[in-house]
Amino acid sequence: MRDRYIDLIEQTYYFPQEGFDLDGDWLRFNKVDLKDLIEKYGTPLKISYLPKIEENINRARRWFHEAFESLGYNGHYYYCYCTKSSHFAFVLDEVLASNAQLETSSNYDIYLIRALYKKKKIDKAIRIICNGFKTDQYTQSILELFADGFNNIVPILDNMDELDAFLNVEKDLNIGLRMAAEEEPNYQFYTSRLGIRQRDMIPFYLEKIKPHPKLHLKMLHFFIDSGIKDSAYYWSELNKCLSMYVELKKVCPELNSLNIGGGMPIRYSLGSKFDHGYIIEEIVNKIKTFCDEAEIDHPNIYTEFGNFTVGESGATIFEVIGQKKQNDSELWYMINGSLMTTIPDAWGLNQRFILLPINSWNQVYQRTIIGGLSCDVSDYYNSEVHINQVYMPKIMGDQKLYIGFFHTGAYQDSISGYGGIKHCLIPGPKHIVIEKDDKGKLSHYVFNEEQSAESMLNILGYNRE
Ligand SMILES: Cc1ncc(COP(=O)(O)O)c(C=O)c1O
């Protein structure tokens, strides 16, 4: 009988596959020897594998480039990185080394831009797309950056009132309008709260922006929260956006850019079959067809891929430190950390990540539920993308079992509040950063030790006089 964990994986997926292979019965992640890291640093352990960032930026550029070439598309493509998906300096360093442009979401993001400039990681020519609801402070920071010579900053108006703060600019400022998308039918509301309602866009432009001598509408922004998908819903929303682009272009000839936001999928399963090249070609083709029919220039295309840039660089590793059989069919593998606080999307959004054992691949497998350390009943993980179950190797005797959640590099740290107070005071794991030098040699360093009790007590005020 073929009932080892390796048999299960080989029967279900192509394995080994990009990013995942075995050395003996230990898993490697992008050829990184996880056994070595675990022996050296213990668990729980968070890993940021930086070479993936450059790789994915280049993949996206290649897909757009190929689509432009094969379709005869005349615009430029700009890859912007959506900073909110991971704000770490080492991520931004990597993104900027690949010459990506940036997208911001809130006031403190502008402080981040200033810090990058101070460290000479960017110059003032960088393109900065400013999205998000503009508080007074956020608008002020944008205007100050613009006044300081960041002339390629493009505030995207999320609502019409935001324009007022930009009316007094003294030099030419390019702006964008975000078009509110209709939500997917299974949402609790019809239209996204983000952006300007479609029927207001052209009257707003004609009345408020067109007459202004210094404000130039250059970009139409469109983002579908559920991501880029080959679905009737996505194509129908893209069509609406392109109709809007064409209509706007008729009254605003200087409009020249279309921003299709983020939402490029990453792999959340070893069985993932998403064809990025195909979908990008389809998107570019649709844009081109709309513009050719309307006899207008092809717009420059901007993307703001966050998850796609950084998601696949992350992994979070735990040890199974106990087993609890609570009835005849439910066996819990208790891990030395909390799922709620390290991969909060798994808890809050039912997001699935790639979950694999790190060792014991030659061991017989069994059905388990992964249990987190917090006292919360919902601190568990019991299904994968394709099956409503989780299988793990059996733990024999005093053998150790390590498990890893992979492609956890986007959003999890900011949502869980990296370095802050954690549910049940369960500390954030030690964090290792893996980088590649110019000759392709990998090295790593400890970015942060496991969160200390002292740091939490400080935040909570126990160390105040
Ligand atoms: C305006 C905007 N752009 C880009 C993104 C990035 O999306 P993703 O991480 O799915 O690529 C988001 C995410 O919420 C967004 O709101």
Ligand as a Chemical Component Dictionary entry (heavy atoms), coordinates in Angstrom:
data_LIG
# 
_chem_comp.id                   LIG 
_chem_comp.type                 NON-POLYMER 
_chem_comp.pdbx_formal_charge   0 
_chem_comp.three_letter_code    LIG 
# 
loop_
_chem_comp_atom.comp_id 
_chem_comp_atom.atom_id 
_chem_comp_atom.alt_atom_id 
_chem_comp_atom.type_symbol 
_chem_comp_atom.charge 
_chem_comp_atom.model_Cartn_x 
_chem_comp_atom.model_Cartn_y 
_chem_comp_atom.model_Cartn_z 
_chem_comp_atom.pdbx_ordinal 
LIG C1 C1 C 0 -5.786 50.128 -4.512 1  
LIG C2 C2 C 0 -5.099 48.836 -4.315 2  
LIG N1 N1 N 0 -4.086 48.518 -5.159 3  
LIG C3 C3 C 0 -3.421 47.369 -5.018 4  
LIG C4 C4 C 0 -3.741 46.466 -4.024 5  
LIG C5 C5 C 0 -2.931 45.213 -3.920 6  
LIG O1 O1 O 0 -3.678 44.076 -4.116 7  
LIG P1 P1 P 0 -2.957 42.667 -4.165 8  
LIG O2 O2 O 0 -2.143 42.524 -2.943 9  
LIG O3 O3 O 0 -4.075 41.692 -4.236 10 
LIG O4 O4 O 0 -2.117 42.637 -5.388 11 
LIG C6 C6 C 0 -4.782 46.746 -3.137 12 
LIG C7 C7 C 0 -5.139 45.812 -2.086 13 
LIG O5 O5 O 0 -6.071 45.913 -1.354 14 
LIG C8 C8 C 0 -5.488 47.986 -3.301 15 
LIG O6 O6 O 0 -6.489 48.307 -2.484 16 
# 
loop_
_chem_comp_bond.comp_id 
_chem_comp_bond.atom_id_1 
_chem_comp_bond.atom_id_2 
_chem_comp_bond.value_order 
_chem_comp_bond.pdbx_ordinal 
LIG C1 C2 SING 1  
LIG C2 N1 SING 2  
LIG C2 C8 DOUB 3  
LIG N1 C3 DOUB 4  
LIG C3 C4 SING 5  
LIG C4 C5 SING 6  
LIG C4 C6 DOUB 7  
LIG C5 O1 SING 8  
LIG O1 P1 SING 9  
LIG P1 O2 DOUB 10 
LIG P1 O3 SING 11 
LIG P1 O4 SING 12 
LIG C6 C7 SING 13 
LIG C6 C8 SING 14 
LIG C7 O5 DOUB 15 
LIG C8 O6 SING 16 
# 
